[in-house]
Amino acid sequence: MKERGSRFWGAALRDFIEEHRNDDTVELLLAAQRYQGIDVPFAVEQIEARKRLKEKLPEWYGNKELIMGGRVPAEQCSSEATAKYKQRIIRASDVRSLCDMTGGMGVDFWYMSEGMERAIYTERNETLCEIARHNFQVLKDERHPALEIRCGDGRELPIPSVDLVYLDPARRAGDGSRVYAMEDCEPNIVAWQDELLRHAKMVLVKLSPMVDLTDVLRKLKGVTDVHIVGVKNECKEVLVQAKKAISSEELAESNANVRVHCVDFLTDRTIDYSFDEVDNLHTVSMLPEGKGRGSFLYEPDVTLMKAGAFASLCSRYPVWQLDVDTHLMTSDAWIPDFPGRIFEVEERISFSSKVLKRLKKELPQANIATRNFVMTADELRKRTGIKDGGEVYLFGAKVKDEGQMLLKCRKKVVPLSP
């Protein structure tokens, strides 16, 4: 991306982007000479970035005066839902000032800075700094302070003394491949954490949804909360909240009493489930004798799967896990507030090759999933010849005392709250 920013942003370019927002961008580039006075490559970057942000960031997408940071920043920035969730985190804390050390497109920073007395955006990419300066001026309102913009590498600039430092480490290696371990990201939060906590009361770090939570709690100090955030049943972010320890005793207690928050912004409702990590160390409630025929099958939300909240779920609800590594639960009770998908079981089938032949004839279409099963979902679909989709759900799973089973179900719709 060339050195461009608000000084290149005018009515002609804005109108061109709006007029051609649904065009084939390859054809636009090939015909660039036809559009005198228009920076067509830059316009194409904006069109492609806006396409990626239409569903992800509707408030920004709808504002034609905003400049998007290009394809990669648009891919990497937070969604509107997850940015507003970070805003919710800091509103629940005693935070009046913040510094975003990895500003990027500025989406998280903009939402988190609302209501702050002081807010500092830091970014090493000069173009993104210029774009952020333009966008913050466009978005400016009475709910935001006068925002400070620092252009430079946050690791080399002085760390300001603020209530909250926020980081979203880059998760791409030098060759462009994705990385997930904290030490492989840039900046390396493990190596930098002590210095950050010397300047801030609290540090909030956005990590990959693929990160190992056990590894996080082992390597980061002062962790008080872990937030696993999903959108439409897809895990998007892991947020780690750490607090400056006043004493060595407080530091030792913090990681031992971590609160885990699982939030998923679904189409029809929001799942919001929290538990104490120490309470989740109890043994999972396994399927007792005589309970294998529960009328309902419960599949925990993807955020709870990531958190490994199985013991907590079995403790809080009258459900039993089908087997030790089968993360599906059953019950005769109808639990409409269960944080996940609910199915009504129609048929239980002992798995065999003979059954596969029968299913191919009796069940032409179904949604197939497997948990702790001898086949993957793709292998099961290939062996049965069942087409994807429809109202029927077929789960392949290992069930305690019964072995490999197929559970034919239909999704139970949870009524919306009035």
SVG drawing of the C-alpha trace seen along z (x, -y; Angstrom):
<svg xmlns="http://www.w3.org/2000/svg" viewBox="-43 -17 56 72">
<polyline fill="none" stroke="black" stroke-width="0.4" points="0.0,0.0 1.5,-3.4 1.7,-6.4 -1.9,-7.6 -4.3,-9.0 -6.8,-11.7 -4.9,-14.2 -5.8,-11.9 -9.4,-11.5 -11.8,-13.7 -15.4,-13.8 -14.4,-12.4 -12.6,-9.4 -15.4,-8.8 -18.1,-8.9 -16.1,-6.6 -15.8,-4.0 -19.6,-4.2 -20.5,-4.0 -18.2,-1.0 -18.6,0.8 -20.2,3.9 -18.0,3.9 -15.4,6.6 -12.2,5.1 -9.9,6.9 -11.7,5.2 -11.5,1.9 -7.8,2.2 -7.4,3.2 -9.5,0.1 -7.7,-2.3 -6.6,-4.6 -10.2,-5.4 -10.6,-7.1 -8.4,-10.2 -7.7,-11.8 -8.7,-8.7 -6.2,-6.6 -7.8,-3.4 -5.5,-0.9 -6.2,-2.7 -10.0,-2.8 -9.9,1.0 -8.2,1.5 -11.1,-0.4 -13.8,1.5 -12.3,4.8 -11.8,3.8 -15.4,2.5 -16.8,5.8 -15.0,7.6 -16.4,5.2 -20.1,5.0 -21.2,7.7 -18.3,7.4 -18.4,3.7 -21.8,2.3 -21.5,-1.1 -18.2,-1.9 -19.3,-0.3 -22.3,-2.7 -20.2,-5.8 -18.9,-6.7 -16.4,-9.3 -14.3,-6.6 -11.1,-5.3 -10.5,-1.6 -7.0,-0.3 -6.7,2.1 -7.3,5.8 -5.1,7.2 -6.1,4.6 -9.7,5.2 -9.2,9.0 -7.4,8.6 -9.5,5.9 -12.1,6.8 -15.8,7.0 -18.2,4.4 -19.7,7.0 -16.3,8.0 -15.1,4.4 -18.2,3.4 -17.6,6.4 -14.1,5.0 -15.9,1.7 -18.1,3.6 -15.0,5.1 -13.4,1.8 -16.7,0.1 -16.9,2.8 -13.4,1.8 -12.1,-1.3 -10.5,-2.6 -10.3,-6.3 -7.3,-6.2 -6.0,-3.7 -3.3,-3.2 -3.7,-0.9 -0.2,0.3 -1.1,2.0 -3.7,-0.4 -4.2,1.1 -7.4,-0.2 -8.4,-1.6 -11.7,0.3 -11.1,1.6 -9.5,-1.7 -12.5,-3.8 -15.0,-1.7 -12.9,-1.3 -12.0,-5.0 -15.6,-6.1 -16.1,-7.8 -12.3,-7.9 -10.6,-10.9 -7.4,-10.1 -6.9,-7.7 -3.7,-7.1 -3.6,-5.2 -0.1,-3.8 0.7,-2.3 4.0,-1.8 2.5,-1.9 2.5,-5.6 -0.3,-5.1 -2.6,-3.5 -1.8,-6.4 -2.8,-8.9 -6.0,-6.9 -6.8,-6.6 -6.3,-10.4 -8.8,-11.0 -11.3,-8.5 -11.3,-9.6 -12.0,-13.2 -14.9,-11.9 -16.3,-9.9 -15.7,-12.5 -18.5,-13.1 -19.0,-14.3 -18.5,-10.8 -14.9,-10.6 -11.9,-12.6 -9.3,-14.4 -7.6,-11.3 -3.8,-11.1 -2.0,-9.4 1.6,-8.1 3.2,-6.8 6.0,-4.4 6.8,-0.9 5.2,-0.6 8.2,1.4 10.5,-1.6 8.2,-4.4 7.9,-5.3 5.0,-3.4 2.6,-6.0 1.2,-5.6 -2.4,-4.7 -5.1,-2.6 -5.3,-0.1 -2.8,1.0 -4.4,2.9 -2.5,5.1 -3.5,7.2 -0.2,8.9 0.3,9.6 -0.3,13.3 1.7,13.7 5.3,14.8 7.7,13.0 6.8,15.4 3.1,14.6 2.1,17.8 -0.2,17.7 1.2,18.3 -0.7,19.0 1.7,19.3 2.1,16.1 5.9,16.1 5.6,16.3 3.4,13.2 4.6,9.7 5.0,8.1 5.9,11.1 3.5,10.4 5.2,13.0 8.6,11.2 7.0,7.8 4.4,8.3 6.4,7.1 7.3,3.9 3.6,3.2 2.3,3.9 4.8,1.4 3.0,-1.3 -0.6,-0.2 -3.1,1.0 -4.5,3.5 -3.4,5.1 -5.9,6.5 -4.5,8.8 -6.3,10.2 -5.0,13.6 -5.8,16.1 -8.9,18.4 -6.4,21.2 -4.3,20.4 -3.7,23.0 -5.5,21.7 -3.4,23.8 -0.3,22.3 -1.7,18.8 -2.4,19.3 1.0,20.8 3.0,18.0 1.1,14.8 1.2,13.2 -1.6,11.6 -4.4,13.0 -7.8,12.3 -10.2,13.0 -10.2,14.8 -12.9,13.9 -13.7,16.3 -15.7,14.4 -17.6,15.9 -19.8,14.6 -22.5,16.9 -21.1,20.0 -17.5,19.4 -14.8,18.6 -13.2,15.3 -11.0,14.1 -9.5,14.9 -9.1,11.9 -6.8,12.1 -7.2,9.6 -4.3,9.2 -3.9,6.9 -0.8,5.4 -0.1,7.3 0.4,5.2 2.0,8.1 3.5,11.6 0.5,13.1 -1.9,11.3 0.1,12.4 -0.1,16.0 -3.8,15.8 -4.7,14.1 -3.9,17.0 -5.4,19.5 -8.8,17.7 -9.4,16.9 -12.9,16.1 -13.7,17.4 -16.4,15.6 -17.9,17.4 -19.8,15.0 -21.2,15.8 -23.2,13.3 -25.7,15.6 -28.2,14.5 -31.2,14.8 -29.7,14.5 -26.4,13.9 -24.8,16.7 -23.2,15.2 -21.8,17.9 -19.2,17.4 -17.5,19.7 -14.5,19.9 -11.7,22.0 -11.1,23.6 -14.7,24.8 -14.3,26.5 -11.6,28.8 -14.1,31.2 -14.9,34.5 -17.4,34.3 -20.7,35.9 -20.7,39.0 -23.8,40.7 -25.2,42.8 -26.8,46.2 -30.3,45.9 -29.8,42.3 -28.5,43.2 -32.0,42.7 -32.4,39.0 -34.9,37.2 -32.7,34.3 -29.1,33.9 -27.1,30.8 -24.2,29.5 -22.2,26.8 -21.5,23.5 -18.2,23.3 -16.9,20.8 -17.7,23.3 -16.0,26.0 -12.9,23.8 -13.0,23.1 -13.5,26.8 -16.4,25.9 -17.8,29.4 -17.6,29.9 -19.1,26.5 -22.0,27.3 -22.7,30.7 -22.7,29.0 -25.0,26.1 -27.5,28.1 -29.2,31.5 -27.1,32.9 -24.7,35.8 -21.8,36.1 -22.2,39.1 -18.6,40.3 -15.4,39.0 -14.2,37.5 -17.6,37.1 -18.4,33.5 -22.1,33.9 -24.6,34.1 -28.0,35.6 -30.9,35.2 -34.7,35.9 -35.1,32.3 -35.9,29.5 -33.4,26.7 -34.2,23.7 -31.4,21.6 -28.6,24.1 -25.7,22.2 -25.5,24.1 -27.6,26.0 -30.5,28.3 -31.7,31.3 -34.6,33.7 -33.5,37.3 -35.6,39.3 -33.6,42.5 -30.5,44.2 -28.7,46.5 -25.8,48.9 -23.1,48.3 -22.2,51.0 -21.5,51.3 -25.0,52.8 -26.5,49.6 -24.6,47.5 -26.2,49.3 -29.6,48.8 -29.1,45.1 -28.2,44.5 -31.7,45.6 -33.7,44.2 -32.0,40.8 -31.2,39.0 -30.3,35.7 -29.0,34.7 -26.5,32.4 -23.7,34.7 -21.3,34.2 -19.1,36.5 -17.7,36.4 -15.2,39.0 -16.3,41.3 -14.5,43.8 -15.0,41.6 -14.9,37.9 -18.1,36.3 -16.8,36.2 -15.9,39.9 -19.4,40.7 -21.1,38.7 -19.0,40.4 -19.8,43.9 -23.5,43.2 -23.9,41.1 -26.2,38.7 -26.5,35.2 -25.7,32.2 -28.5,30.1 -32.2,30.5 -33.9,30.6 -32.4,33.9 -29.1,33.9 -27.0,37.1 -24.4,37.3 -21.8,40.0 -20.5,40.4 -19.1,42.8 -21.6,43.4 -20.7,44.8 -21.5,48.5 -23.0,48.6 -20.0,47.9 -20.2,46.2 -23.7,44.8 -25.5,42.7 -28.1,40.3 -30.7,39.1 -32.1,35.7 -34.0,32.6 -33.0,29.1 -35.1,27.8 -35.8,24.1 -35.4,22.0 -38.3,19.4 -37.2,15.8 -37.5,13.8 -40.5,11.4"/>
</svg>
